[in-house]
Amino acid sequence: MNSLRLGIDLGGTKIAGIALDAAGRVRAGRRIATPRGDYDASLAAIAGLVAALEAEAGGTGTVGVGIPGALVPGTGRVKNANSTWLNGRTLGDDLARVLARPVRLENDANCLAVSEAVDGAGEGAALVWAVILGTGVGSGIALAGRALSGRQRIAGEWGHNPLPRPRDDERPGPACYCGRHGCLETWLSGPGLAADHARRSGAAITGEAIVAAMRAGDAAARATFGAWLDRLGRGIAGVVNLIDPDVIVLGGGLSTIPEVYAALPERVAPHVFSDHFDTPIRPSRHGDASGARGAAWLWNDPAAPAA
């Protein structure tokens, strides 16, 4: 019998792996560089990481993998991955072959949601919505601790919806790599924050530098951050009006800004179709480890498909 649950978070620059025991205690953890652009090398890297985790933890385990995309229903081929060398590939089948065991795959944002629902910032909540605010923007949904994938396997693809209630100066919005304009990702990602500040002030600085300048009292940085919060509030409210989650968990680099949690609820509330808004908005408990932890917990769901 497998004694461990192994989770792999397949990112564009790194592959993170974790081995958990049945109680969720970490028995091993490692990170390696992603072989960018090389599919076969990516398979080999994951196989090597699984072997190293099992050797360190002293056991064998089930394997779940979080991917930066989704699986096409019926074919199992990867779609919508910004790690483009995965697109069109039968990643689950190929990993099952090289690992000689069934593998469960899920979108990485859904893995974040599962992790935080099982034993994280949303522990005990029935419906957890997890938002990633980093180099890209996305989200995932966990219902009763299980990933909600949807019929097209795109549930939670929040970042490529348009900014709600755009002002005249926000139309049509920045160009997005998906071919549209004004996607939430173009406004709310770290690069989106930096690009908006450059448009406003002419200063080409990073998101981290904007936050630092805001804290130092810089008026332009305060204005940029305030506009970012306002857009984030509108974007979150749109989802609250659709699924009304019990807890909202934020992950990604921008989620580590403490000022977000004090100011965000009042930016969400005016756009929620209710006489009050009291949904907790919390930082992820497990931080960078949440993606791999959630992938490991995919084997909590006996009904989830395996490759």
Contacts in CASP RR format, 6 or more apart in sequence:
PFRMAT RR
TARGET T0000
AUTHOR 0000-0000-0000
METHOD contacts of the structure
MODEL  1
MNSLRLGIDLGGTKIAGIALDAAGRVRAGRRIATPRGDYDASLAAIAGLV
AALEAEAGGTGTVGVGIPGALVPGTGRVKNANSTWLNGRTLGDDLARVLA
RPVRLENDANCLAVSEAVDGAGEGAALVWAVILGTGVGSGIALAGRALSG
RQRIAGEWGHNPLPRPRDDERPGPACYCGRHGCLETWLSGPGLAADHARR
SGAAITGEAIVAAMRAGDAAARATFGAWLDRLGRGIAGVVNLIDPDVIVL
GGGLSTIPEVYAALPERVAPHVFSDHFDTPIRPSRHGDASGARGAAWLWN
DPAAPAA
2 60 0 8 1.000
2 61 0 8 1.000
2 62 0 8 1.000
3 21 0 8 1.000
3 22 0 8 1.000
3 59 0 8 1.000
3 60 0 8 1.000
3 61 0 8 1.000
4 19 0 8 1.000
4 20 0 8 1.000
4 21 0 8 1.000
4 27 0 8 1.000
4 54 0 8 1.000
4 57 0 8 1.000
4 59 0 8 1.000
4 60 0 8 1.000
4 61 0 8 1.000
4 62 0 8 1.000
5 19 0 8 1.000
5 20 0 8 1.000
5 21 0 8 1.000
5 22 0 8 1.000
5 24 0 8 1.000
5 61 0 8 1.000
5 62 0 8 1.000
5 64 0 8 1.000
5 296 0 8 1.000
5 297 0 8 1.000
5 299 0 8 1.000
6 17 0 8 1.000
6 18 0 8 1.000
6 19 0 8 1.000
6 20 0 8 1.000
6 50 0 8 1.000
6 53 0 8 1.000
6 54 0 8 1.000
6 61 0 8 1.000
6 62 0 8 1.000
6 63 0 8 1.000
6 64 0 8 1.000
6 296 0 8 1.000
7 17 0 8 1.000
7 18 0 8 1.000
7 19 0 8 1.000
7 20 0 8 1.000
7 63 0 8 1.000
7 64 0 8 1.000
7 65 0 8 1.000
7 66 0 8 1.000
7 292 0 8 1.000
7 293 0 8 1.000
7 294 0 8 1.000
7 295 0 8 1.000
7 296 0 8 1.000
7 298 0 8 1.000
8 15 0 8 1.000
8 16 0 8 1.000
8 17 0 8 1.000
8 46 0 8 1.000
8 49 0 8 1.000
8 50 0 8 1.000
8 63 0 8 1.000
8 64 0 8 1.000
8 65 0 8 1.000
8 66 0 8 1.000
8 292 0 8 1.000
8 295 0 8 1.000
9 15 0 8 1.000
9 16 0 8 1.000
9 17 0 8 1.000
9 65 0 8 1.000
9 66 0 8 1.000
9 108 0 8 1.000
9 111 0 8 1.000
9 291 0 8 1.000
9 292 0 8 1.000
9 295 0 8 1.000
10 34 0 8 1.000
10 42 0 8 1.000
10 46 0 8 1.000
10 65 0 8 1.000
10 66 0 8 1.000
10 67 0 8 1.000
10 68 0 8 1.000
10 83 0 8 1.000
10 86 0 8 1.000
10 108 0 8 1.000
11 34 0 8 1.000
11 68 0 8 1.000
11 83 0 8 1.000
11 108 0 8 1.000
12 34 0 8 1.000
12 36 0 8 1.000
12 68 0 8 1.000
12 82 0 8 1.000
12 83 0 8 1.000
13 33 0 8 1.000
13 34 0 8 1.000
13 36 0 8 1.000
14 31 0 8 1.000
14 32 0 8 1.000
14 33 0 8 1.000
14 34 0 8 1.000
15 31 0 8 1.000
15 32 0 8 1.000
15 33 0 8 1.000
15 34 0 8 1.000
15 42 0 8 1.000
15 45 0 8 1.000
15 46 0 8 1.000
15 49 0 8 1.000
16 29 0 8 1.000
16 30 0 8 1.000
16 31 0 8 1.000
16 288 0 8 1.000
16 289 0 8 1.000
16 291 0 8 1.000
16 292 0 8 1.000
17 29 0 8 1.000
17 30 0 8 1.000
17 31 0 8 1.000
17 49 0 8 1.000
17 53 0 8 1.000
17 292 0 8 1.000
18 26 0 8 1.000
18 28 0 8 1.000
18 29 0 8 1.000
18 53 0 8 1.000
18 289 0 8 1.000
18 292 0 8 1.000
18 293 0 8 1.000
18 296 0 8 1.000
19 26 0 8 1.000
19 27 0 8 1.000
19 28 0 8 1.000
19 29 0 8 1.000
19 53 0 8 1.000
19 54 0 8 1.000
19 56 0 8 1.000
19 57 0 8 1.000
19 61 0 8 1.000
19 296 0 8 1.000
20 26 0 8 1.000
20 27 0 8 1.000
20 293 0 8 1.000
20 296 0 8 1.000
20 297 0 8 1.000
21 27 0 8 1.000
24 119 0 8 1.000
27 56 0 8 1.000
27 57 0 8 1.000
27 58 0 8 1.000
28 52 0 8 1.000
28 53 0 8 1.000
28 54 0 8 1.000
28 56 0 8 1.000
28 57 0 8 1.000
29 53 0 8 1.000
29 56 0 8 1.000
29 292 0 8 1.000
30 49 0 8 1.000
30 52 0 8 1.000
30 53 0 8 1.000
30 56 0 8 1.000
32 45 0 8 1.000
32 49 0 8 1.000
34 42 0 8 1.000
34 45 0 8 1.000
34 83 0 8 1.000
35 41 0 8 1.000
35 42 0 8 1.000
35 44 0 8 1.000
35 45 0 8 1.000
36 83 0 8 1.000
36 85 0 8 1.000
37 83 0 8 1.000
37 84 0 8 1.000
37 85 0 8 1.000
38 85 0 8 1.000
39 85 0 8 1.000
39 86 0 8 1.000
39 89 0 8 1.000
42 85 0 8 1.000
42 86 0 8 1.000
43 94 0 8 1.000
43 95 0 8 1.000
43 98 0 8 1.000
44 98 0 8 1.000
46 65 0 8 1.000
46 95 0 8 1.000
46 98 0 8 1.000
46 99 0 8 1.000
47 95 0 8 1.000
47 98 0 8 1.000
47 99 0 8 1.000
50 63 0 8 1.000
50 99 0 8 1.000
54 60 0 8 1.000
54 61 0 8 1.000
61 101 0 8 1.000
62 101 0 8 1.000
62 102 0 8 1.000
62 104 0 8 1.000
62 296 0 8 1.000
62 299 0 8 1.000
63 95 0 8 1.000
63 99 0 8 1.000
63 101 0 8 1.000
63 103 0 8 1.000
63 104 0 8 1.000
64 103 0 8 1.000
64 104 0 8 1.000
64 105 0 8 1.000
64 106 0 8 1.000
64 295 0 8 1.000
64 296 0 8 1.000
64 298 0 8 1.000
64 299 0 8 1.000
65 91 0 8 1.000
65 92 0 8 1.000
65 95 0 8 1.000
65 103 0 8 1.000
65 104 0 8 1.000
65 105 0 8 1.000
65 106 0 8 1.000
65 295 0 8 1.000
66 105 0 8 1.000
66 106 0 8 1.000
66 107 0 8 1.000
66 108 0 8 1.000
66 111 0 8 1.000
66 291 0 8 1.000
66 292 0 8 1.000
66 294 0 8 1.000
66 295 0 8 1.000
67 78 0 8 1.000
67 81 0 8 1.000
67 83 0 8 1.000
67 86 0 8 1.000
67 91 0 8 1.000
67 105 0 8 1.000
67 106 0 8 1.000
67 107 0 8 1.000
67 108 0 8 1.000
68 81 0 8 1.000
68 82 0 8 1.000
68 83 0 8 1.000
68 86 0 8 1.000
68 107 0 8 1.000
68 108 0 8 1.000
69 78 0 8 1.000
69 79 0 8 1.000
69 80 0 8 1.000
69 81 0 8 1.000
69 82 0 8 1.000
69 86 0 8 1.000
69 107 0 8 1.000
69 108 0 8 1.000
70 78 0 8 1.000
70 79 0 8 1.000
70 80 0 8 1.000
70 107 0 8 1.000
70 149 0 8 1.000
70 152 0 8 1.000
70 153 0 8 1.000
70 154 0 8 1.000
71 77 0 8 1.000
71 78 0 8 1.000
71 79 0 8 1.000
71 91 0 8 1.000
71 92 0 8 1.000
71 105 0 8 1.000
71 153 0 8 1.000
72 78 0 8 1.000
72 79 0 8 1.000
72 88 0 8 1.000
72 153 0 8 1.000
73 151 0 8 1.000
73 152 0 8 1.000
73 153 0 8 1.000
75 90 0 8 1.000
76 90 0 8 1.000
76 91 0 8 1.000
76 92 0 8 1.000
76 93 0 8 1.000
76 307 0 8 1.000
77 87 0 8 1.000
77 88 0 8 1.000
77 89 0 8 1.000
77 90 0 8 1.000
78 86 0 8 1.000
78 87 0 8 1.000
78 88 0 8 1.000
78 89 0 8 1.000
78 90 0 8 1.000
78 91 0 8 1.000
79 87 0 8 1.000
79 88 0 8 1.000
80 87 0 8 1.000
80 154 0 8 1.000
80 157 0 8 1.000
81 87 0 8 1.000
82 136 0 8 1.000
82 177 0 8 1.000
90 307 0 8 1.000
91 105 0 8 1.000
91 307 0 8 1.000
92 103 0 8 1.000
92 105 0 8 1.000
92 307 0 8 1.000
93 307 0 8 1.000
95 103 0 8 1.000
95 105 0 8 1.000
95 307 0 8 1.000
96 102 0 8 1.000
96 103 0 8 1.000
96 306 0 8 1.000
96 307 0 8 1.000
102 306 0 8 1.000
102 307 0 8 1.000
103 306 0 8 1.000
103 307 0 8 1.000
104 295 0 8 1.000
104 298 0 8 1.000
104 299 0 8 1.000
104 304 0 8 1.000
104 305 0 8 1.000
104 306 0 8 1.000
104 307 0 8 1.000
105 307 0 8 1.000
106 114 0 8 1.000
106 147 0 8 1.000
106 149 0 8 1.000
106 295 0 8 1.000
106 298 0 8 1.000
106 304 0 8 1.000
107 140 0 8 1.000
107 147 0 8 1.000
107 149 0 8 1.000
107 153 0 8 1.000
108 132 0 8 1.000
108 291 0 8 1.000
109 130 0 8 1.000
109 132 0 8 1.000
109 138 0 8 1.000
109 139 0 8 1.000
109 140 0 8 1.000
109 156 0 8 1.000
110 140 0 8 1.000
110 141 0 8 1.000
110 142 0 8 1.000
110 147 0 8 1.000
110 148 0 8 1.000
110 149 0 8 1.000
110 155 0 8 1.000
110 156 0 8 1.000
111 147 0 8 1.000
111 290 0 8 1.000
111 291 0 8 1.000
111 292 0 8 1.000
111 293 0 8 1.000
111 294 0 8 1.000
111 295 0 8 1.000
111 298 0 8 1.000
112 130 0 8 1.000
112 132 0 8 1.000
112 140 0 8 1.000
112 249 0 8 1.000
112 251 0 8 1.000
112 284 0 8 1.000
112 290 0 8 1.000
112 291 0 8 1.000
112 294 0 8 1.000
113 128 0 8 1.000
113 129 0 8 1.000
113 130 0 8 1.000
113 139 0 8 1.000
113 140 0 8 1.000
113 141 0 8 1.000
113 142 0 8 1.000
113 147 0 8 1.000
113 249 0 8 1.000
114 142 0 8 1.000
114 145 0 8 1.000
114 146 0 8 1.000
114 147 0 8 1.000
114 294 0 8 1.000
114 297 0 8 1.000
114 298 0 8 1.000
115 284 0 8 1.000
115 286 0 8 1.000
115 289 0 8 1.000
115 290 0 8 1.000
115 291 0 8 1.000
115 293 0 8 1.000
115 294 0 8 1.000
115 297 0 8 1.000
116 122 0 8 1.000
116 123 0 8 1.000
116 128 0 8 1.000
116 130 0 8 1.000
116 142 0 8 1.000
116 247 0 8 1.000
116 249 0 8 1.000
116 284 0 8 1.000
116 285 0 8 1.000
116 286 0 8 1.000
116 290 0 8 1.000
117 123 0 8 1.000
117 124 0 8 1.000
117 125 0 8 1.000
117 128 0 8 1.000
117 142 0 8 1.000
117 144 0 8 1.000
117 145 0 8 1.000
118 145 0 8 1.000
118 293 0 8 1.000
118 294 0 8 1.000
118 297 0 8 1.000
118 300 0 8 1.000
119 285 0 8 1.000
119 293 0 8 1.000
120 249 0 8 1.000
120 284 0 8 1.000
120 285 0 8 1.000
120 286 0 8 1.000
120 290 0 8 1.000
121 247 0 8 1.000
121 249 0 8 1.000
121 282 0 8 1.000
121 283 0 8 1.000
121 284 0 8 1.000
121 285 0 8 1.000
122 128 0 8 1.000
122 246 0 8 1.000
122 247 0 8 1.000
122 249 0 8 1.000
122 282 0 8 1.000
122 285 0 8 1.000
123 285 0 8 1.000
125 245 0 8 1.000
125 246 0 8 1.000
125 247 0 8 1.000
126 143 0 8 1.000
126 144 0 8 1.000
126 246 0 8 1.000
127 141 0 8 1.000
127 142 0 8 1.000
127 143 0 8 1.000
127 243 0 8 1.000
127 244 0 8 1.000
127 245 0 8 1.000
127 246 0 8 1.000
127 247 0 8 1.000
128 141 0 8 1.000
128 142 0 8 1.000
128 145 0 8 1.000
128 245 0 8 1.000
128 246 0 8 1.000
128 247 0 8 1.000
128 249 0 8 1.000
129 139 0 8 1.000
129 140 0 8 1.000
129 141 0 8 1.000
129 239 0 8 1.000
129 243 0 8 1.000
129 245 0 8 1.000
129 247 0 8 1.000
129 248 0 8 1.000
129 249 0 8 1.000
130 139 0 8 1.000
130 140 0 8 1.000
130 141 0 8 1.000
130 142 0 8 1.000
130 248 0 8 1.000
130 249 0 8 1.000
130 250 0 8 1.000
130 251 0 8 1.000
130 284 0 8 1.000
130 290 0 8 1.000
131 137 0 8 1.000
131 138 0 8 1.000
131 139 0 8 1.000
131 140 0 8 1.000
131 158 0 8 1.000
131 236 0 8 1.000
131 248 0 8 1.000
131 249 0 8 1.000
131 250 0 8 1.000
131 251 0 8 1.000
131 255 0 8 1.000
132 138 0 8 1.000
132 139 0 8 1.000
132 251 0 8 1.000
132 252 0 8 1.000
132 255 0 8 1.000
133 188 0 8 1.000
133 189 0 8 1.000
133 190 0 8 1.000
133 232 0 8 1.000
133 250 0 8 1.000
133 251 0 8 1.000
133 252 0 8 1.000
133 253 0 8 1.000
133 254 0 8 1.000
133 255 0 8 1.000
134 189 0 8 1.000
134 190 0 8 1.000
134 251 0 8 1.000
134 252 0 8 1.000
134 253 0 8 1.000
134 254 0 8 1.000
134 255 0 8 1.000
135 189 0 8 1.000
135 190 0 8 1.000
135 191 0 8 1.000
136 159 0 8 1.000
136 185 0 8 1.000
136 189 0 8 1.000
136 190 0 8 1.000
136 191 0 8 1.000
137 158 0 8 1.000
137 159 0 8 1.000
137 184 0 8 1.000
137 185 0 8 1.000
137 188 0 8 1.000
137 189 0 8 1.000
138 156 0 8 1.000
138 157 0 8 1.000
138 158 0 8 1.000
138 159 0 8 1.000
138 185 0 8 1.000
139 156 0 8 1.000
139 157 0 8 1.000
139 158 0 8 1.000
139 159 0 8 1.000
139 239 0 8 1.000
140 147 0 8 1.000
140 148 0 8 1.000
140 155 0 8 1.000
140 156 0 8 1.000
140 158 0 8 1.000
141 147 0 8 1.000
141 148 0 8 1.000
141 155 0 8 1.000
141 156 0 8 1.000
141 243 0 8 1.000
141 245 0 8 1.000
142 148 0 8 1.000
145 297 0 8 1.000
145 300 0 8 1.000
146 300 0 8 1.000
146 301 0 8 1.000
146 304 0 8 1.000
147 298 0 8 1.000
147 301 0 8 1.000
147 304 0 8 1.000
148 155 0 8 1.000
148 156 0 8 1.000
149 155 0 8 1.000
158 184 0 8 1.000
158 235 0 8 1.000
158 239 0 8 1.000
159 183 0 8 1.000
159 184 0 8 1.000
159 185 0 8 1.000
159 188 0 8 1.000
160 176 0 8 1.000
160 178 0 8 1.000
160 180 0 8 1.000
160 183 0 8 1.000
160 184 0 8 1.000
160 185 0 8 1.000
161 183 0 8 1.000
161 184 0 8 1.000
162 180 0 8 1.000
162 182 0 8 1.000
162 183 0 8 1.000
162 184 0 8 1.000
163 170 0 8 1.000
163 173 0 8 1.000
163 182 0 8 1.000
163 183 0 8 1.000
163 184 0 8 1.000
163 187 0 8 1.000
163 231 0 8 1.000
163 234 0 8 1.000
163 235 0 8 1.000
164 234 0 8 1.000
164 235 0 8 1.000
164 237 0 8 1.000
164 238 0 8 1.000
164 271 0 8 1.000
165 234 0 8 1.000
165 271 0 8 1.000
166 173 0 8 1.000
166 182 0 8 1.000
170 182 0 8 1.000
170 187 0 8 1.000
172 181 0 8 1.000
172 182 0 8 1.000
173 181 0 8 1.000
173 182 0 8 1.000
173 186 0 8 1.000
173 187 0 8 1.000
174 181 0 8 1.000
174 182 0 8 1.000
174 186 0 8 1.000
174 187 0 8 1.000
174 192 0 8 1.000
174 195 0 8 1.000
175 181 0 8 1.000
175 182 0 8 1.000
175 186 0 8 1.000
176 182 0 8 1.000
176 183 0 8 1.000
176 185 0 8 1.000
176 186 0 8 1.000
184 231 0 8 1.000
184 235 0 8 1.000
185 192 0 8 1.000
186 192 0 8 1.000
186 195 0 8 1.000
187 196 0 8 1.000
187 228 0 8 1.000
187 231 0 8 1.000
188 228 0 8 1.000
188 231 0 8 1.000
188 232 0 8 1.000
188 235 0 8 1.000
188 254 0 8 1.000
189 254 0 8 1.000
190 207 0 8 1.000
190 253 0 8 1.000
190 254 0 8 1.000
193 207 0 8 1.000
193 210 0 8 1.000
193 224 0 8 1.000
193 225 0 8 1.000
193 228 0 8 1.000
193 254 0 8 1.000
194 204 0 8 1.000
194 205 0 8 1.000
194 206 0 8 1.000
194 207 0 8 1.000
194 210 0 8 1.000
196 224 0 8 1.000
196 227 0 8 1.000
196 228 0 8 1.000
197 203 0 8 1.000
197 205 0 8 1.000
197 207 0 8 1.000
197 210 0 8 1.000
197 220 0 8 1.000
197 221 0 8 1.000
197 224 0 8 1.000
198 204 0 8 1.000
198 205 0 8 1.000
200 220 0 8 1.000
200 223 0 8 1.000
200 224 0 8 1.000
200 227 0 8 1.000
201 220 0 8 1.000
201 224 0 8 1.000
203 220 0 8 1.000
205 213 0 8 1.000
210 221 0 8 1.000
210 224 0 8 1.000
210 225 0 8 1.000
211 221 0 8 1.000
211 225 0 8 1.000
211 257 0 8 1.000
211 259 0 8 1.000
213 220 0 8 1.000
213 221 0 8 1.000
214 221 0 8 1.000
214 222 0 8 1.000
214 224 0 8 1.000
214 225 0 8 1.000
214 259 0 8 1.000
225 259 0 8 1.000
226 263 0 8 1.000
229 260 0 8 1.000
229 263 0 8 1.000
229 264 0 8 1.000
229 267 0 8 1.000
230 267 0 8 1.000
232 260 0 8 1.000
232 264 0 8 1.000
232 267 0 8 1.000
233 264 0 8 1.000
233 267 0 8 1.000
233 268 0 8 1.000
233 271 0 8 1.000
234 267 0 8 1.000
234 271 0 8 1.000
235 271 0 8 1.000
236 248 0 8 1.000
236 264 0 8 1.000
236 268 0 8 1.000
236 281 0 8 1.000
237 268 0 8 1.000
237 269 0 8 1.000
237 270 0 8 1.000
237 271 0 8 1.000
237 272 0 8 1.000
238 271 0 8 1.000
238 272 0 8 1.000
239 245 0 8 1.000
240 248 0 8 1.000
240 268 0 8 1.000
240 272 0 8 1.000
240 277 0 8 1.000
240 279 0 8 1.000
241 271 0 8 1.000
241 272 0 8 1.000
241 273 0 8 1.000
244 279 0 8 1.000
245 279 0 8 1.000
246 279 0 8 1.000
247 279 0 8 1.000
247 280 0 8 1.000
247 282 0 8 1.000
248 279 0 8 1.000
248 280 0 8 1.000
248 281 0 8 1.000
248 282 0 8 1.000
249 282 0 8 1.000
249 283 0 8 1.000
249 284 0 8 1.000
250 260 0 8 1.000
250 281 0 8 1.000
250 282 0 8 1.000
250 283 0 8 1.000
250 284 0 8 1.000
251 283 0 8 1.000
251 284 0 8 1.000
251 287 0 8 1.000
251 290 0 8 1.000
252 284 0 8 1.000
252 287 0 8 1.000
254 260 0 8 1.000
255 283 0 8 1.000
255 284 0 8 1.000
256 283 0 8 1.000
261 281 0 8 1.000
261 282 0 8 1.000
261 283 0 8 1.000
264 281 0 8 1.000
265 277 0 8 1.000
265 281 0 8 1.000
268 277 0 8 1.000
268 279 0 8 1.000
268 281 0 8 1.000
269 276 0 8 1.000
269 277 0 8 1.000
284 290 0 8 1.000
286 293 0 8 1.000
298 304 0 8 1.000
END
